[in-house]
C-alpha cells in the first residue's frame, strides 16, 4: 500500500516536472522570435564585403553640397586669416625697423 | 558566363567563393546574414554590438573561405561557430558589464492586444531573457539555436562539436535550470509585491 502511494507520488512529481518544462518551452517558443537586421545594415555590409573599395556611407546630394560649402568657407576663411596675419606681421616688422634703425 | 546566382547551392557557392568569386560569397551572405544577426542579437542583447559582430563574422568567413573544407560540417554550422567564438571574445572583453541591455524591439511586438496582456507577456519575456543571459555560454547557445534558429539536436551538435545525445542531455539540464531560475524570479517578484502591499 505504502509502496503504491510512493509510486503514485513519484509519478505525480514526474508529471508536474514534465508539465513545468513544457510550460517553459512554450514561453520560449513564443518569446524567442528571430530578429531581423536593419535593411541599411544588410545592404551596407554586402557592399563592403563584395567591394571593399566602395564607400561605406553615402550622403544625399543636400548633405554633400552642404559639406562642399563648408569646406569652401573654411578654405576662404583660412586664406583671409593668412593674408591678414602676414600683413600684421609685415607691418610689425616695419614698425620695429623704424623705431630701431640699427 | 550567365548563371542564376541565387539558385546556387551552398557547396557550389562556396567553391566559387573560394576561387575569389565575390558574387558567390554575396549569395551566401544574403542567405545567412539574418540568421547570424538574430543569433548574435540574442547573445549580446543590443543592436549596435550585434551589427558589429555580424560584420566581423562575414569578414572572417570571407578571409578564410579558401581554407574551408567540407568535413561533414555544413556552412551554417561553420558560420555559427565563428559567431559563437566572436561573441565569447566579446563577453570576455565586456566581462565587467553585469547587465546586458535588451533593446525594446525584442519585447514590444504586439499591435492589437490589450495593454495589460502585453505588459504581462513582456514581463514574462524580460524575465526569461534575463534568465537566459545568466546561463553559461554553451547553454545559451543550445537554447538560441533550438528556439530562434529551429535547429534539431543533430544540427546543434554539428555547430557545437558535440554528439546528438550530449546536446539532448545539455538541453534537458538547461531546461531544468531555466525552470528553477524562472520560478525563483517569480517567487521573489511575488514576495516584493507582498512586502509592498
Interface residues (C-beta under 8 A of the other chain):
Chain A: X20 X21 X24 X25 X27 X28 X29 X30 X31 X32 X33 X34 X35 X36 X37 X38 X41 X42 X45 X46 X48 X49 X50 X51
Chain B: X22 X23 X25 X26 X29 X30 X33 X34 X35 X37 X38 X41 X42 X47 X50 X51 X54 X55 X58 X59 X62 X105 X106 X109 X121 X124 X125 X128 X129 X143 X144 X147 X148 X149 X175 X176 X178 X179 X182
